[in-house]
Amino acid sequence: WGTLSIASPQSFAMAEVDARYRGYVHVDRADGLPSLGQIQKGARLLMEKNQKTARAMHPLFARGLETPLKLAINRSGLKVVLETPEGKEAVVMNHQIHKIAFVLDVGATVCFIVKRAGKGKFNCHAFELSSAKHAHMVATKTAELCNELFSKVRRVSHRVKRKSKAPAPPTPVAEAKKEETEAVVLTSAIAESDSSAVQEAIREVEASQDKEDGDAPAAAPADSATVDFIADVGDALAQLVLGQAGPTEELALDLDSEMFKFGEVNGEVDC
């Protein structure tokens, strides 16, 4: 299984890369983030030899496409498009960056674990790229960008919470994640109703020269193959803090479109 080194994060806009979609499966866990073992099992189910097993679990699982697609990752998120005969780009997948919880590469395949509606519910989307080296580059860059942006969310949320109530005593390490969740939930609610306090915190964070300025509790060390994910970031907060663009009118295609070519499902292997 490929591993990701979480290097010093740098903002980037990755150019579109050629990809083929290998479908998705659910990787859910009632009490929060799926485990690495669950994610690896989901990735195995999307391999060609295991697709029949995945389809037996749900008819829409592992519904891969042979149609060439373009995949891009930037501050807005994971976007997949198909070039139409008219030369336009039709959007077939568009996930905001704050919904990406985990990313890993397996050979020439890169898998994105993306939050869907409901607590502890995630999709594992698999894309086959031109080479293992290319897949590792995409996975690594995605993890770097996600961690940079989530770090900013933490710092902004901590500042907003600190200003909204009297200073609290130092937080024990065991309670750090609970405190972080409370801060993010509070900040997301404020962003929905009155964004001025959030915008002020964003300006303060961006003006800070030191990214580890002590304004936010240190996050728990991330696994080398995961994103340091925050599950409670609301869309309004993400748009403010992460600089995401608002909704735009885009040409979208239904998977029943004749432009898609679905691959054959072969093999049956127990995972």
N, C-alpha and C positions, 0 to 999 in steps of 0.2 A: 504494500500500500504506500502510495506516495505521501511524503510529509512536506509541510510548508514551514519555511523559516520566516518568522515574523520580524522583518528587518525594520529599520527606521522608516516610518511611513512617509510617503511623498504623494502629493496630489498628482493625479495623472488622468488622462483621457485615452484609453486604449483604442487603437484603430480597430475597425471591424475585422474579424477573422472568419475564415470559412469553417463551417461546422455542420454536422449532421445530428439531428435530434434523435436520441435513443429512448425517449419516453420518460415517464415518472412513476414513482411509487410513493406511498405514504410511509413516513417514519414518525410515528406519534409516541408520546410519553406523557401520561396524565399529570405527572408532577413537574413538568418543565421540559428542558432540552433533552432530545434523544441522546443516548450514549454513543460513544465511538463505535461500539460493537453493532448497535442498531443501524448506524449510518453505513458501516461497511457492508452489512447484510443487504441494505437497500441498494447500494451500488452494485453488489454481485447480482441481484435480481435483474438489473438492467443490462447485464452482459448478454450478448446474443444467444449463448447456449442455455441461458436460464429464463428467457422471455416467456416460454410456454408456462413455466411455473408461476411467473408473475401474473400472467393473464388468467390463470386458474383462480388466483386470489381475488381479482377484480378485472372485468373485461376491458377497462380503460388503462390498466397498468401496462407499462412497457410498450406503448403504442408508438413505436419509432417511425421516423420519416426518412425516406431516401432522398427527398428533395433537398438540394443544397441550400443552406441558410447562411446568414451573416450574424455573428454574435459580437456584442460590444459591451464593455464594462466601463462606466465612468461615474461621476458624482451622483448622477440621477439613478443609476442602478444597472440591472441586467436587462439588456434589450436585444431581442432576436427579430430579425426582419427577413423577408423574402422579396427578392427583386421580381416585379411583375413584367410581363411582356411589353408593357407600356413604358418601362424604365423607372417606375415608381417603386418605393420601398414600402411594402405592406408589413405592419407590425403583427407578429404572431405570438410574442411574449414580451411583457414589460413589467419587471419586478423592481420596486423601489429598493435602494441600497440598504435601508435600515431593516428590510425583511430578510436579508441574507444572514443565516445563523452559522453556517459552516460551509467550507469548500475544500475539496480534496481532489487529487488527480490519481487515476489508476491507469497506468499505461498511457495511451493516447486519448483517454476519456477524462473529462473533468466533470465533477458532480457538484451541484449547488443545492444546499439544503435551505429551503425558503419557507418562511413562516406563512401559514394560511390562517383563515378565520378560526378562532377557538383556541383555548389554552392548551399548550402542548401539542399542537397540530402542525405538521411540517410536510412539505413535498420534497422529494429528492429528484431533481432533474439532471439527466445525463446528456452530455454532448460529446461526440467523437470529433477530435481535431486531426490535423495532418500528421502529428507526431507526438511522442511522449514528452519531448523537450518543450514543444509548443503548449501542451496541456499543463505542464508544470509551471510555465511562465504565466499563463492565464490565472491559474489557481493562486500562485504566489502574489501576483499583483492585486487580485481581488481581495485576498486576506489583508494585505497592507492597507488598501484603501478603506475597507470596512473598519479596521482597527483605528485608523486615523480619525475617521468620522465618529465612531462610538466614543473615543476618548474625548472629543469635543463635546458630545452630548453630556457626558459625565461631568465635565467641568462647568458647563453652563447650568446644568440642573442643580449642582451643589451650590453655586452662587445664588440661584433663585431661591432655593429652599432656605439658605442661610439668612437671606434678607426678609423672608416672609414670616420668620418666627424668632423668638429669643434664642441666643446661642445655647447649644446643648453640650453636655459634658462629652469628653472624648468617647468615641464609639469603639467598643471592643471589636477585635478582628472578626469574631464569630458573628457579629451583627452587621458587618459592613455591607453585605449584599442586601439585607433587609433595608438598611438606610438608603442604599443606592436606588432600590426599587421605589421607595417612598418619594425620593427626590425626583425621579424621572416621571412618576405618575402625577405628582403635583405640578411639575413644569409642563407636562403635556396638557393638563387641564387649564393652566393659565394661558398657554399658547392658543387654545381653542377660544377662550373668552376675551382675553385682553393681552395682546402680544407685546405690549410696550416693555414690561418687566423682563421678558425673555430677550427682546432685542437689546436692551441695555446690558444684560449679562453677556450676550454674544459679543458686543463691542468691547467689553472689558477683557474677555478671554482672548479675542483677536489682538488686543493691544499688548497682552502679556508677552514678554520675550521668552519666558521659560515655560515650556509645555508641561513641565512637572512643577507647577508653581505652588503646590501645597493647598490649592483651593478645593481639590477633590480627593477623597480617600483613595489610596492606591488600590487598583483593581487586582483581583486574584490573578495569579499568573495563568496565562492562557496556555492550553495544550499546544504543542508545536504544530498540530494539524487542524487548528480550529480558529474561528473568529471569536473575539472576546465580546460576545453578543449581549445586547440588552433587549429583552422581550417586550418592554412596556413603552417603547417610543411611539407616541401618536403621530399620525400623518402630518398634522399641523406643526408640531414641534420639529419633525424631521425637515419639513420644507423650510422652516426658519433657520435652524441650526446647521443643516447640511447644505443649504443653498440649492435645494431641489427646485426645479421648475414646476409650475403649476400644470394642471391637465391641458393637453393640447389635442387638437383634432388630428387624428391619424387614420390612415387607411388600415383597417383591420380585416383579417381573413378568418373565416370559420374553417375548422379542421376538415369539414366536409367539402371544401373547395376542390375542384378538379385539378388545381395546380399542385396539390400535394400527392406524392407517391408514397404509399405505405409499404414498408418492407415485409417480407415473409417472416413468420415466427417459426423457428425451428428448435428442436431439442427440448429436453425436459430433465432438469437436474435439481435435486434437493439441495437447498442452501442451509 
